[in-house]
Amino acid sequence: MNNNLRYALAAARLNPTDVAAALAVDPKTVARWLQGRVPYPRHRWAVADLLQVDEADLWPDIASRHQPLTDGIAAIYPHRWAVPQAVWRNHFSRANREIGILAYSALFLAEDRAVLDILTARAEAGVKVRILLGDPDGKEVAARGADEGIGAEVMAARVKNALTLYQPLLQVQGVEIRLHRTVLYNSIYQADDELLVNTHAYGTPAANAPVMHLPGTDDQGPAATYLTSMARVWTIALPCQE
């Protein structure tokens, strides 16, 4: 029996069905976790994120067996598809100053109505929201489509689809969308000083590449490097017309 998890759920006023829905798993799976089964790492991180506690608070024996990651890296997911959708939603929900998205299309987020609602709500609360997508007519987007094996036309279509889905956000004060023509080494998803960074690997779709969770630490940490990169792309990108 995992009483730590049980107490944390009670404190958050959530039930196993709520957790199952947030992580897109079967409620029976959550019931097994409560009975003592240890989840896969990506699910442990997602549950801890959902409950806003430390992984070690829920699974102290397991967490203590692992070497801590280096300063400035909280977690590494093996693939973007392995990051539960609840992690993305909670990531943006916690932003109090600024949200940033730097990608070629970020279509997986644009297709999530809950994420769009979160971006809208945070912007209405005074959070600056900046979205940087690849110029669908640029050679960089075409090259990425060729690299991934889906073709330039398909990649450009994905960007245009994402732009259509993100377009209503431009009606909200504080939201800006720009198009960039840069070689994208990583996709960056910012919530204040905290980042989820989707690395890119040649010939590999972004969804299959790893994602690093980088908490904002100091000016010398890895998050600061990616924030600087994102700022530079923003300055040379062109505004998206409504």
N, C-alpha and C positions, 0 to 999 in steps of 0.2 A: 504493500500500500504506500503510495506516495502522498503523505500528508502535506508536505510542503506545497505541492502542486494544488492539492485540494484547498488549502487555506488561501493560496494566492488567487485562485478562481473566486472564492467567496469574497475576498477583499475587493476584487475588481467587479463584483456583481455579475459574473459571467457563469454560464453553465457549459457542460461539455458540448452541447449542440452549437452554442455560439462559437466555441473554439474550432470545432470541426468546420463550420461554415467559413470562418475567417481564413483557415489554412487549406480549405478545399480537400479535406480528408473525411473518411467515414467516421461518424460518431462512435462506432465501436472501437475505432483506433484510439480515440481520446480516452475512452473508458479503460482500455488496456494500459494506457499511460498512467491513469489514476491508480490502477491496480498494481503498478510497479514496473511495467515494461519501460525500458529506456528508448526514447525516440531516436531517429537518425539525427545527426548534428544539425542539419538544416531545419528540422522541425523543432529541435530544442531552442535554436536561436529565434525562430519565429514565435514560439510560445512565449519566451522571455520578453521579446519585443512587444508582443500583444499585451502582456500583463505589466509591462514597464518595470521589470525586475531583472536582476542578474541571473544568468544561466546557473551560476553556482548556488543561488538561493533555492532553485527548484531541484537540481540534481547535484548536490555537493560532492558526492563520491566520484561521479563521472568527471565533473569539471576539474577536480583536483588532480586527476590523473594526467591531464594534458599540460604540456608546456605552454605558458602564455605566449601569445604572438608578440612580435616586436612592438615597441611603442608606436602608436599611431595607426595600428591595424587591429580592428576589433574582431573581424571574422573574414573568412574567404569562402564563398560558395563555389562549388566546382563548375557550375553552369548558371547562366542567367535564368534558364527555365526552372532551376532548382530553388530559386528565391521565391518563397511563398508570396502570393499577391498581398497578403496582409502586411508584409514587411514594407513593400512599396507604399502602401496607403498610410501606414503609421509614420513612415519616414517623412513624407510630405506634410502630414498632419501636425508634426511637431515643430514645423518652421514658424518662427516668430518675426523674422526680419526679411528673409530672402529665399526664394525657391529658384533653382536654375536647372534647366535640362539642356544638355548638349549632346546631340546625336545626329544621325542622318535622317531617321524617321521617327524613332521612339513610338512606332505604331502600336506596340503591345500596351503602352500606357494610354494612348489616345483612344483605343478600343475599350478601355475600362471606364465605364460611366462613373463609377465611384471615385476614381482618380480625378476625372474632370470636375466632379462636384467638389472635391477637396481643394483643387487648385482655385476654383471659383470662390469658395468660402474663405480660403486664406487670403486671397487678393482683396476680397471685400472687407477683411479684418485689418487691412493695411500692409500685408506682406507683399513685397515686390516679387513678381513672377516673370522670369525671363526664359524664353524658349528659343533655342537655337537649333534649326534643322538644316540639313543639306539642301543646297539649291538643286532642284530636280533637273535643271538644264545644265548643270555643271559637270565637268569631266570627272570630278572626284566621285560624285555619286555613281556615274557610269562605271568608273573603275572598280568601285566597291561591289557593284552588281556582278561584274565580270569575275572578280576575285571569289565571290561566294558561289559562283556557278549558277546564279539565277538570271543573269543577263541584265544589261543596262536598262532596258525598257521596264522590266519588272521592278527594279530598284527605284527608278524614277516614279513609277506608279505608286509604290508604297509611300514615298515621301508625299506625293500629291494627295493620297488618301488621308495621311496623317494631318496634313495641312487643313483639309476640309473638316476633319473632326476637331482640330484645335481652334479653328477660325472663330467660333462663338465666344471664346475667351477674350477676344480682342474688344468685345463690348464691355468688359469689366475694367474699371480704372485700376491701373497698376500692373496690367499684363502687357508684355511686349513680345512679339515674335519676330525673329530675324532669320535670314537665310545666309549660310556661310558656304564658302568654296575653299575649304581647307582639307588636307589629308587628316582623317580622324583616327588617331591612334587608340583612343579610348572614348567611350560614351560616358558622360559624367552626369550624375543626378544629385543635385545639391539641395540640402535643407539647412539653411544657415551655414555653419562651418562643418557640418557633417555630410559625408559623401557616400554614395554607392557608385563605384567605378567599374564599368563593364569593359574589361580589356578586349582588344581586338587581336585576332590571330589570322595571318594570311590564309585564305582558302577555307576559313571556318566561319559559319554564320554567327553573328553576335550572340544569338540565343544559346549557342553551345559553348561560348567562352566564359571564363570565370568572372565573378563579381567580387570586388573587395569592399568591405565596409570600413570606411576611414573616419574615425571620430576627429573632430577638430581639437587639436592639442595646442600647438604653438606655431610660430612662424617658420620653424625648421622642420615640422612634421610633413609626412607625405601628402596630407590633405591640402596643405598650403601650396604645394607644387601644382596640384591639379586645379586649384582655384585660380592660380595665376594664369595657367594655360587657358582656362575657360574665359577669363577676363580679356585676354588677348584676342581670342576668336571673336568675342562680342564686339570689340572695337572696330574690327574690319568687316563685320557682317552687315548686310543691307536689310533695312526694315521690310517686313512682309506687308504688302498692301491688302487692305480689306476687300 
